[in-house]
């Protein structure tokens, strides 16, 4: 009597990846990549499922694909387990790093008028001060604070205005 048995689990490859946060909140929703070259010695269509950190919601199936929702900034480990028709399985893990690549949203006030006050050695010179809180109209970033700066445009000063 000769008995043939499949004792090896499916093989596949995973690659670490990086995704960005949503512009609407400081977490990422993304499609998890399918395993590369999912293959088995005896099962033409091995199946797989994905597990991940408890703070991330994973939905989907092996046919339509899996989706992760609510992954905060930082690295997260997702483990794929492939199984064949003989009950053999193979598990591999990958790292998905969530970074904030969404730029801040600037919002400024319109029609700002500032007055010049006399100053300096010449009679025709004046001074004015403009600070970021005078210009800002609730600029924001979903993942961090916003740093505001006021700068002169290239080519300034004009009209002999060389103030600091």
Backbone as CSV, one residue per row, in Angstrom:
resi,resn,N_x,N_y,N_z,CA_x,CA_y,CA_z,C_x,C_y,C_z
1,UNK,0.851,-1.171,0.000,0.000,0.000,0.000,0.903,1.243,0.000
2,UNK,0.598,2.153,-0.888,1.331,3.421,-0.972,0.353,4.537,-0.668
3,UNK,0.733,5.372,0.252,-0.133,6.492,0.638,0.600,7.795,0.325
4,UNK,-0.103,8.701,-0.306,0.463,10.006,-0.639,-0.244,11.058,0.219
5,UNK,0.531,11.925,0.829,-0.070,12.951,1.697,0.627,14.281,1.469
6,UNK,-0.157,15.327,1.539,0.381,16.692,1.469,0.621,17.152,2.902
7,UNK,1.861,17.359,3.267,2.207,17.778,4.627,2.770,19.196,4.669
8,UNK,2.772,19.870,3.537,3.330,21.222,3.470,2.220,22.249,3.287
9,UNK,2.352,23.352,3.997,1.388,24.436,3.870,1.645,25.265,2.624
10,UNK,0.707,26.108,2.264,0.877,26.983,1.104,2.053,27.941,1.308
11,UNK,2.611,28.378,0.204,3.699,29.363,0.251,3.199,30.674,-0.348
12,UNK,3.754,31.772,0.146,3.416,33.093,-0.376,4.447,34.092,0.121
13,UNK,4.388,35.287,-0.435,5.311,36.358,-0.056,4.515,37.589,0.374
14,UNK,5.071,38.335,1.310,4.494,39.600,1.759,5.575,40.666,1.733
15,UNK,5.187,41.893,1.495,6.130,43.012,1.541,5.609,44.054,2.516
16,UNK,6.505,44.583,3.348,6.138,45.684,4.238,5.749,46.886,3.389
17,UNK,4.848,47.703,3.916,4.373,48.853,3.155,4.124,50.042,4.075
18,UNK,3.965,51.207,3.471,3.685,52.447,4.203,2.435,53.072,3.613
19,UNK,1.552,53.558,4.476,0.334,54.250,4.048,0.240,55.571,4.810
20,UNK,-0.634,56.443,4.362,-0.785,57.744,5.016,-2.132,57.852,5.714
21,UNK,-2.192,58.765,6.656,-3.429,58.999,7.393,-4.481,59.631,6.495
22,UNK,-5.691,59.568,6.930,-6.811,60.188,6.229,-6.763,61.699,6.430
23,UNK,-7.244,62.480,5.477,-7.318,63.928,5.706,-8.412,64.308,6.706
24,UNK,-9.279,63.370,7.062,-10.416,63.682,7.923,-10.190,63.330,9.381
25,UNK,-9.274,62.419,9.668,-8.935,62.092,11.052,-7.544,61.466,11.060
26,UNK,-6.939,61.406,12.214,-5.537,60.988,12.319,-5.411,59.465,12.434
27,UNK,-5.872,58.771,11.420,-5.746,57.322,11.320,-5.869,56.969,9.838
28,UNK,-5.567,55.721,9.498,-5.598,55.308,8.096,-6.609,54.197,7.871
29,UNK,-7.269,54.265,6.741,-8.121,53.193,6.226,-7.486,52.769,4.906
30,UNK,-7.204,51.487,4.719,-6.494,51.063,3.518,-6.809,49.601,3.198
31,UNK,-6.643,49.275,1.917,-6.783,47.894,1.470,-5.489,47.164,1.802
32,UNK,-5.625,46.013,2.420,-4.448,45.192,2.701,-4.031,44.480,1.422
33,UNK,-2.735,44.446,1.132,-2.301,43.802,-0.113,-2.550,42.302,-0.080
34,UNK,-2.830,41.761,-1.221,-2.996,40.308,-1.328,-1.618,39.657,-1.240
35,UNK,-1.549,38.434,-0.737,-0.243,37.766,-0.695,0.256,37.492,-2.115
36,UNK,1.540,37.682,-2.320,2.143,37.449,-3.634,2.401,35.962,-3.823
37,UNK,2.107,35.479,-4.999,2.400,34.108,-5.405,1.900,33.071,-4.396
38,UNK,0.651,33.205,-4.011,0.027,32.226,-3.114,-0.080,30.903,-3.875
39,UNK,0.616,29.887,-3.383,0.726,28.619,-4.108,0.731,27.459,-3.118
40,UNK,0.170,26.331,-3.564,0.203,25.121,-2.750,0.492,23.929,-3.657
41,UNK,1.110,22.908,-3.095,1.480,21.720,-3.871,0.273,20.932,-4.367
42,UNK,-0.835,20.945,-3.607,-1.950,20.092,-3.999,-3.272,20.837,-4.127
43,UNK,-3.387,22.026,-3.591,-4.641,22.799,-3.657,-4.477,23.911,-4.685
44,UNK,-5.331,23.910,-5.702,-5.230,24.935,-6.753,-5.615,26.308,-6.213
45,UNK,-6.544,26.351,-5.268,-7.025,27.624,-4.729,-6.907,27.639,-3.196
46,UNK,-5.702,27.752,-2.674,-5.612,27.867,-1.210,-6.249,29.174,-0.759
47,UNK,-6.764,29.194,0.444,-7.426,30.386,0.968,-6.536,31.028,2.033
48,UNK,-6.863,32.239,2.408,-6.089,32.919,3.450,-6.999,33.863,4.227
49,UNK,-6.559,34.207,5.413,-7.229,35.243,6.185,-6.166,36.113,6.838
50,UNK,-6.591,37.289,7.277,-5.661,38.278,7.823,-6.093,38.628,9.241
51,UNK,-5.127,38.718,10.139,-5.378,39.208,11.498,-4.423,40.362,11.756
52,UNK,-4.809,41.217,12.677,-3.983,42.392,12.955,-4.162,42.863,14.376
53,UNK,-3.631,44.045,14.678,-3.741,44.569,16.040,-5.199,44.829,16.408
54,UNK,-5.510,44.687,17.679,-6.888,44.843,18.151,-7.470,46.227,17.958
55,UNK,-6.626,47.236,17.810,-7.137,48.600,17.636,-7.564,48.878,16.201
56,UNK,-7.292,47.943,15.289,-7.619,48.102,13.876,-8.749,47.142,13.518
57,UNK,-9.740,47.626,12.805,-10.847,46.789,12.344,-10.506,46.230,10.967
58,UNK,-10.594,44.922,10.810,-10.313,44.277,9.530,-11.603,43.669,9.011
59,UNK,-11.950,44.032,7.787,-13.154,43.499,7.143,-12.763,42.894,5.801
60,UNK,-13.627,42.098,5.234,-13.394,41.550,3.906,-13.289,40.046,3.905
61,UNK,-12.818,39.549,2.772,-12.665,38.106,2.580,-11.568,37.869,1.545
62,UNK,-11.130,36.602,1.378,-10.031,36.351,0.442,-10.388,36.600,-1.022
63,UNK,-11.668,36.549,-1.371,-12.064,36.774,-2.762,-12.050,38.258,-3.103
64,UNK,-12.705,39.074,-2.271,-12.801,40.512,-2.532,-11.614,41.296,-1.976
65,UNK,-10.858,40.703,-1.068,-9.738,41.386,-0.439,-10.112,41.858,0.957
66,UNK,-9.103,42.216,1.729,-9.300,42.670,3.103,-9.010,44.154,3.200
67,UNK,-9.692,44.816,4.140,-9.522,46.256,4.362,-9.311,46.500,5.850
68,UNK,-8.339,47.341,6.160,-8.071,47.743,7.543,-8.620,49.144,7.743
69,UNK,-9.230,49.375,8.904,-9.816,50.687,9.193,-9.405,51.134,10.588
70,UNK,-9.063,52.419,10.700,-8.770,53.016,11.997,-7.374,52.739,12.522
71,UNK,-6.393,52.568,11.644,-5.011,52.325,12.094,-4.343,53.659,12.431
72,UNK,-3.977,53.884,13.699,-3.328,55.142,14.065,-1.887,55.200,13.550
73,UNK,-1.271,56.374,13.663,0.115,56.534,13.219,1.015,55.535,13.922
74,UNK,2.002,55.036,13.184,2.971,54.107,13.742,2.972,52.792,12.995
75,UNK,3.861,51.866,13.394,3.926,50.555,12.738,2.879,49.592,13.296
76,UNK,2.339,48.764,12.425,1.339,47.771,12.809,1.680,46.443,12.132
77,UNK,1.565,45.351,12.866,1.859,44.018,12.343,0.547,43.346,11.915
78,UNK,0.507,42.895,10.658,-0.626,42.139,10.136,-0.105,40.761,9.753
79,UNK,-0.801,39.716,10.220,-0.380,38.344,9.952,-1.376,37.682,9.000
80,UNK,-0.832,37.040,7.989,-1.615,36.322,6.993,-1.435,34.829,7.253
81,UNK,-2.538,34.119,7.260,-2.488,32.672,7.412,-3.147,32.046,6.186
82,UNK,-2.367,31.280,5.423,-2.881,30.588,4.238,-3.112,29.124,4.591
83,UNK,-4.207,28.580,4.067,-4.590,27.200,4.406,-4.974,26.460,3.118
84,UNK,-4.558,25.197,3.036,-4.933,24.398,1.869,-6.053,23.422,2.219
85,UNK,-6.492,22.637,1.233,-7.621,21.722,1.425,-7.280,20.541,2.341
86,UNK,-6.011,20.314,2.609,-5.603,19.214,3.486,-5.449,19.664,4.937
87,UNK,-5.720,20.944,5.210,-5.609,21.448,6.577,-4.230,21.963,6.939
88,UNK,-3.309,21.980,6.004,-1.980,22.543,6.253,-2.066,24.066,6.172
89,UNK,-1.256,24.726,6.972,-1.290,26.184,6.930,0.115,26.759,7.100
90,UNK,0.240,28.000,6.715,1.490,28.741,6.821,1.130,30.168,7.210
91,UNK,1.837,30.728,8.175,1.570,32.089,8.630,2.815,32.942,8.435
92,UNK,2.606,34.130,7.887,3.671,35.123,7.748,3.103,36.474,8.149
93,UNK,3.982,37.345,8.628,3.543,38.672,9.064,4.260,39.762,8.277
94,UNK,3.607,40.886,8.164,4.178,42.056,7.505,3.912,43.284,8.365
95,UNK,4.681,44.326,8.137,4.503,45.578,8.868,3.917,46.622,7.933
96,UNK,2.841,47.260,8.376,2.281,48.410,7.679,2.540,49.612,8.578
97,UNK,3.280,50.575,8.066,3.595,51.778,8.827,2.678,52.899,8.374
98,UNK,1.968,53.486,9.321,1.068,54.604,9.031,1.796,55.898,9.374
99,UNK,1.911,56.775,8.390,2.572,58.072,8.579,1.594,59.182,8.206
100,UNK,1.861,60.372,8.710,1.027,61.545,8.400,1.662,62.294,7.239
101,UNK,1.132,62.069,6.040,1.594,62.802,4.857,0.526,63.772,4.363
102,UNK,-0.498,63.951,5.169,-1.553,64.892,4.817,-1.134,66.273,5.316
103,UNK,-1.013,67.256,4.424,-0.552,68.575,4.864,-1.603,69.277,5.721
104,UNK,-1.166,70.249,6.537,-2.131,71.013,7.326,-3.023,71.868,6.420
105,UNK,-4.135,72.277,6.969,-5.078,73.112,6.225,-4.918,74.557,6.703
106,UNK,-4.361,75.432,5.856,-4.210,76.826,6.267,-5.510,77.589,6.056
107,UNK,-5.799,78.473,6.969,-6.968,79.338,6.841,-6.581,80.714,7.370
108,UNK,-6.763,81.716,6.537,-6.345,83.070,6.930,-7.509,84.042,6.835
109,UNK,-7.374,85.114,7.559,-8.361,86.183,7.524,-8.129,87.031,6.277
110,UNK,-9.194,87.619,5.774,-9.105,88.465,4.593,-9.088,89.934,4.991
111,UNK,-8.639,90.738,4.076,-8.725,92.197,4.191,-8.121,92.725,5.484
112,UNK,-6.925,92.305,5.797,-6.236,92.783,6.987,-5.625,94.150,6.671
113,UNK,-5.885,95.103,7.522,-5.331,96.441,7.355,-4.500,96.754,8.588
114,UNK,-3.252,97.168,8.357,-2.412,97.589,9.470,-1.948,99.010,9.200
115,UNK,-1.781,99.746,10.250,-1.355,101.141,10.112,0.120,101.293,10.423
116,UNK,0.722,102.268,9.799,2.117,102.594,10.057,2.181,103.666,11.140
117,UNK,3.128,103.493,12.021,3.365,104.511,13.052,4.712,105.144,12.775
118,UNK,4.869,106.423,13.084,6.146,107.074,12.810,7.272,106.382,13.573
119,UNK,8.402,106.295,12.944,9.550,105.695,13.603,10.768,105.789,12.723
120,UNK,11.894,105.535,13.285,13.136,105.571,12.539,13.692,106.965,12.422
121,UNK,14.897,107.086,11.897,15.551,108.388,11.834,14.977,109.335,10.791
122,UNK,14.379,108.814,9.715,13.871,109.707,8.670,12.417,110.071,8.894
123,UNK,12.012,111.219,8.357,10.630,111.679,8.531,9.652,110.860,7.708
124,UNK,10.144,110.208,6.667,9.259,109.453,5.777,9.196,107.974,6.123
125,UNK,9.686,107.577,7.279,9.707,106.167,7.630,8.608,105.846,8.631
126,UNK,8.096,104.630,8.537,7.064,104.185,9.466,7.290,102.735,9.845
127,UNK,6.704,102.313,10.923,6.824,100.943,11.399,5.445,100.315,11.521
128,UNK,5.405,99.014,11.333,4.176,98.255,11.544,4.556,96.867,12.026
129,UNK,3.688,96.265,12.817,3.913,94.902,13.281,2.711,94.058,12.896
130,UNK,3.022,92.873,12.391,1.985,91.914,12.024,2.414,90.563,12.580
131,UNK,1.560,89.958,13.394,1.866,88.681,14.028,0.974,87.587,13.448
132,UNK,1.383,86.343,13.624,0.631,85.223,13.042,-0.794,85.144,13.584
133,UNK,-1.002,85.470,14.847,-2.368,85.384,15.382,-3.290,86.445,14.766
134,UNK,-2.724,87.483,14.145,-3.542,88.472,13.434,-4.051,87.902,12.105
135,UNK,-3.316,86.973,11.543,-3.605,86.439,10.221,-4.362,85.107,10.281
136,UNK,-4.100,84.288,11.280,-4.659,82.936,11.357,-6.165,82.942,11.587
137,UNK,-6.854,82.060,10.859,-8.299,81.905,11.007,-8.607,80.425,11.258
138,UNK,-8.004,79.894,12.338,-8.206,78.506,12.764,-7.622,77.493,11.781
139,UNK,-6.370,77.694,11.370,-5.668,76.677,10.590,-5.547,75.424,11.451
140,UNK,-5.526,74.243,10.819,-5.493,73.025,11.617,-4.791,71.883,10.882
141,UNK,-4.415,70.889,11.644,-3.894,69.626,11.148,-4.501,68.547,12.032
142,UNK,-4.949,67.458,11.448,-5.637,66.427,12.218,-4.702,65.628,13.129
143,UNK,-3.392,65.625,12.839,-2.470,64.783,13.603,-1.489,65.541,14.481
144,UNK,-1.346,66.824,14.292,-0.361,67.555,15.085,-0.717,69.037,15.093
145,UNK,0.048,69.778,15.861,-0.141,71.219,15.893,0.326,71.860,14.590
146,UNK,-0.061,73.095,14.394,0.300,73.828,13.187,1.276,74.933,13.569
147,UNK,2.362,75.047,12.835,3.326,76.130,13.045,3.073,77.191,11.984
148,UNK,2.866,78.412,12.429,2.569,79.512,11.517,3.779,80.434,11.412
149,UNK,4.017,80.939,10.200,5.091,81.889,9.965,4.598,82.958,9.008
150,UNK,5.132,84.148,9.165,4.886,85.225,8.207,6.231,85.542,7.576
151,UNK,6.270,85.579,6.261,7.517,85.844,5.549,7.298,86.907,4.495
152,UNK,8.372,87.622,4.188,8.334,88.542,3.057,8.474,87.740,1.775
153,UNK,7.813,88.150,0.720,7.955,87.433,-0.550,9.338,87.673,-1.157
154,UNK,9.767,86.808,-2.067,11.047,87.033,-2.739,11.039,88.387,-3.454
155,UNK,12.157,89.078,-3.414,12.248,90.397,-4.047,11.948,91.545,-3.128
156,UNK,11.426,91.235,-1.904,11.158,92.310,-0.946,12.488,92.707,-0.325
157,UNK,12.681,93.869,0.158,11.739,94.965,0.245,11.648,95.765,-1.040
158,UNK,10.544,96.448,-1.199,10.337,97.316,-2.346,10.119,98.727,-1.819
159,UNK,10.294,99.684,-2.661,10.081,101.110,-2.320,10.968,101.515,-1.143
160,UNK,12.206,101.053,-1.114,13.150,101.396,-0.046,12.670,100.978,1.328
161,UNK,11.826,99.998,1.413,11.341,99.496,2.692,12.235,98.343,3.103
162,UNK,13.197,98.599,3.960,14.102,97.536,4.406,13.978,97.294,5.894
163,UNK,12.770,97.276,6.402,12.552,96.977,7.809,12.863,95.523,8.102
164,UNK,12.878,95.151,9.373,13.208,93.778,9.725,11.959,93.010,10.080
